[in-house]
């Protein structure tokens, strides 16, 4: 399976939960998370369930229940979120073996495997350097900049 939107949804949800944690708010209901994500609540619950299975979030059932971070946002990397919701290689491989009668075909799988594995390792390393706390800090920075930006001329 190749990279899907599940990673983006998981990272968004974790950042929402980090924001909620820093404000000491109650757990985040799935419906509120789905609203922020402009997504289907069932999909959001599935992704949050995968994050729970990975030990990144916890959930409380019933009235006043919802989702919370299981660890400090400084301890959760984007790679943690990715690994919780994605499976298999990131880059799609040949769906079936190429022709061994072809000079290019007989070597392509091995050549692409080397390149794709190096690219996937670079992605894992990059996502592993950024935490949910980093993203939340960047959200706050952008929000501050927007609130202090001079009004634009409407003409």
C-alpha positions as CSV (number, residue, x, y, z in Angstrom):
1,X,0.0,0.0,0.0
2,X,1.3,3.5,-0.8
3,X,1.1,6.6,1.2
4,X,-2.4,7.8,1.7
5,X,-4.3,10.7,3.4
6,X,-4.5,8.7,6.6
7,X,-1.1,10.1,7.7
8,X,-2.3,13.7,7.2
9,X,-5.5,13.0,9.1
10,X,-3.6,11.3,11.9
11,X,-1.1,14.2,12.2
12,X,-3.9,16.8,12.2
13,X,-5.8,14.9,14.9
14,X,-2.7,14.6,17.1
15,X,-2.0,18.3,16.7
16,X,-5.6,19.1,17.7
17,X,-5.2,16.9,20.8
18,X,-2.0,18.6,21.7
19,X,-3.7,22.0,21.4
20,X,-6.4,20.7,23.7
21,X,-3.9,19.3,26.2
22,X,-2.0,22.6,26.5
23,X,-5.3,24.3,27.3
24,X,-6.2,21.6,29.9
25,X,-9.5,21.0,28.1
26,X,-11.6,17.8,28.3
27,X,-11.0,15.0,25.9
28,X,-11.8,15.8,22.3
29,X,-15.0,14.1,21.0
30,X,-14.7,12.4,17.6
31,X,-17.4,14.7,16.1
32,X,-15.3,17.8,16.9
33,X,-12.2,16.2,15.5
34,X,-14.1,15.3,12.3
35,X,-15.4,18.9,12.1
36,X,-11.9,20.3,12.2
37,X,-10.7,17.7,9.6
38,X,-13.8,18.3,7.5
39,X,-14.0,14.6,7.3
40,X,-16.3,11.7,8.0
41,X,-16.6,10.9,11.7
42,X,-16.3,7.1,11.1
43,X,-13.0,7.6,9.2
44,X,-11.7,9.9,12.0
45,X,-12.7,7.3,14.7
46,X,-10.9,4.6,12.7
47,X,-7.7,6.6,12.5
48,X,-7.9,7.6,16.1
49,X,-8.4,3.9,16.9
50,X,-5.2,3.1,15.1
51,X,-3.4,5.9,17.0
52,X,-4.8,4.3,20.2
53,X,-3.5,0.9,19.2
54,X,-0.1,2.4,18.7
55,X,-0.2,4.0,22.2
56,X,-0.3,7.6,21.0
57,X,-3.8,8.5,22.2
58,X,-6.3,7.3,24.8
59,X,-10.1,7.3,24.7
60,X,-12.8,7.7,27.3
61,X,-16.3,6.4,26.5
62,X,-19.6,8.1,27.3
63,X,-20.7,11.6,28.2
64,X,-17.7,13.9,28.5
65,X,-15.6,11.3,26.8
66,X,-13.4,11.6,23.8
67,X,-9.7,11.4,22.8
68,X,-6.5,12.6,24.5
69,X,-2.8,12.3,23.9
70,X,-1.3,9.3,25.7
71,X,2.2,10.9,25.7
72,X,3.5,14.5,25.7
73,X,3.4,16.1,22.3
74,X,7.2,16.5,22.4
75,X,7.5,12.7,22.5
76,X,5.3,12.0,19.4
77,X,6.9,12.3,16.0
78,X,5.3,12.6,12.7
79,X,6.8,9.2,11.9
80,X,5.0,7.8,14.9
81,X,1.7,9.0,13.4
82,X,2.7,7.7,10.0
83,X,3.7,4.3,11.3
84,X,0.4,4.0,13.3
85,X,-1.8,4.4,10.2
86,X,0.1,3.2,7.2
87,X,1.3,-0.2,6.3
88,X,3.7,-1.6,3.7
89,X,6.0,0.3,1.4
90,X,5.5,4.0,0.9
91,X,6.2,4.0,-2.8
92,X,4.2,1.6,-5.0
93,X,6.2,-1.2,-6.6
94,X,5.5,-3.0,-9.9
95,X,2.1,-4.6,-9.6
96,X,3.4,-7.7,-11.5
97,X,6.9,-8.8,-12.6
98,X,8.2,-7.1,-15.7
99,X,9.3,-9.1,-18.7
100,X,12.6,-10.9,-18.2
101,X,12.9,-10.9,-22.0
102,X,13.4,-7.1,-21.9
103,X,16.8,-5.6,-21.2
104,X,15.2,-2.9,-19.1
105,X,12.4,-5.1,-17.6
106,X,14.7,-7.8,-16.2
107,X,16.6,-5.2,-14.1
108,X,14.0,-2.6,-13.2
109,X,12.6,-4.3,-10.0
110,X,16.0,-4.5,-8.3
111,X,17.0,-1.0,-9.5
112,X,13.8,0.6,-8.3
113,X,13.9,-1.3,-5.0
114,X,17.3,0.3,-4.2
115,X,16.1,3.8,-5.1
116,X,12.6,3.5,-3.4
117,X,14.1,2.1,-0.2
118,X,16.6,5.0,0.0
119,X,13.7,7.5,-0.5
120,X,11.5,5.8,2.1
121,X,14.4,5.8,4.6
122,X,14.9,9.5,4.0
123,X,11.2,10.1,4.6
124,X,11.2,8.1,7.8
125,X,14.2,10.1,9.1
126,X,12.6,13.4,8.2
127,X,9.3,12.6,9.8
128,X,11.1,11.3,12.8
129,X,12.8,14.7,13.4
130,X,9.5,16.7,13.7
131,X,7.3,16.3,16.7
132,X,3.6,17.1,17.2
133,X,4.8,19.8,19.6
134,X,6.9,21.4,16.8
135,X,3.8,21.5,14.5
136,X,1.6,23.0,17.3
137,X,4.3,25.7,17.9
138,X,4.3,26.5,14.1
139,X,0.4,26.7,14.2
140,X,0.7,29.2,17.0
141,X,3.4,31.2,15.2
142,X,1.3,31.5,12.0
143,X,-1.8,32.4,14.0
144,X,0.1,35.2,15.8
145,X,1.4,36.5,12.5
146,X,-2.1,36.5,11.0
147,X,-3.5,38.4,14.0
148,X,-0.8,41.1,13.8
149,X,-0.8,41.5,10.0
150,X,-2.0,44.9,8.8
151,X,-5.4,44.8,7.1
152,X,-5.3,44.5,3.3
153,X,-6.6,47.2,1.0
154,X,-10.0,46.1,-0.3
155,X,-9.8,48.2,-3.5
